[in-house]
Amino acid sequence: MSTQQIRFSETGGPEVMRLVETEQPRPAADEVVIENRAIGLNFIDIYYRTGLYPTDLPSGLGTEGAGVVVAVGADVSDFAEGDRVAYAMGPLGAYATHVAMPARVVIALPADVDFETAAAGMLKGLTAQYLLRQTHRLVAGETIVFHAAAGGVGSIACQWAAALGARVIGTVSSPEKAGIARDNGAWQTIDYTKESVPERVMALTDGAGVPVVYDSVGRDTWADSLACLQKRGLMVSFGNASGPVEGVNLVELNRGGSLFVTRPSLGGYADTRARYEMMCADLFAVLASGDVRVPIGQRFDLAEAGAAHTALAERRTTGSTILLP
Ligand code: NDP
């Protein structure tokens, strides 16, 4: 059966992605083949496409999706044809009508989670899970800074943090995004293209600063993020949307008041099947309770993956973005 997949054979702009006809993949012994119903777009896909995160070429792209199992490898006993499933953190190749995924990254979907929500929310929701529940375990009453609060991870994190009783100061780049962040539960927003983030954070916290800053913007916000922290506070640098943070001088942590820094990744937290399942269960629970919903701001056809990448890179998206095969 003929299927379609996005592939790229050199790093570069969105034009390096090509939609090609392929044979339907066959599962290796530890894999299942999934007919994708929706595919998640993530900023990490851009890092792979541009070469910031190196990968062997030619390659597929995308690590997240949801759909129906259509073939099962010889050693797989947990899944059967017809199962509704989702996956995050897979090997590159999710941008496709059909994909072979190792069973270890595949999760059965609860009946109340639809394919689009799963594709839009698995990777970003699991990221919010470890950031708010593991990297720093939020407690009610804490005030935190979360950058890019109207984005994919940010929209989920704002809701989840608010449900935990935290007060989120969310940064955004426009009044429209400020409204979206507030709708998602942010207590206050700061337009970091116009205002000084440390000055506003200090004013909002009576000069105390915050115990934790979640920063996925990277290069542009690093210094200001450190300046928002209270003594012995934690800087969580988990992304590079504006470029990677380089040349860090550890003395800055001393000057800021014995600060802590971590550079975590989802793979570092969901590093065993048991931990992955625990984190998925936590995510599905907040979806079921209604504490968190996954806002899908944009839908693109699979063939329009380039336009989707451009919109994400140019800060024109809000919430999650999905590709539809
Ligand atoms: P988003 O939907 O959050 O999009 C990125 C947002 O970053 C933009 O919308 C924009 O919001 C903001 N931004 C600030 N500066 C720039 C810039 N120069 N160029 C582009 N965007 C900028 O993306 P995702 O939800 O997919 O991912 C959010 C971040 O989290 C990414 O950095 C990603 O790499 C990281 N991530 C890390 C994971 C981990 O485990 N370490 C896992 C998942 C995601 P605004 O216009 O409001 O500034």
Residues whose N, C-alpha, C, O or C-beta is under 5 A from the ligand:
A	BS01	NDP	L41 N42 F43 I44 L123 T127 A148 G151 G152 V153 T171 V172 S173 K177 S216 V217 F238 G239 N240 A241 S242 P264 S265 L266 L312 A313 R315 T317 G319
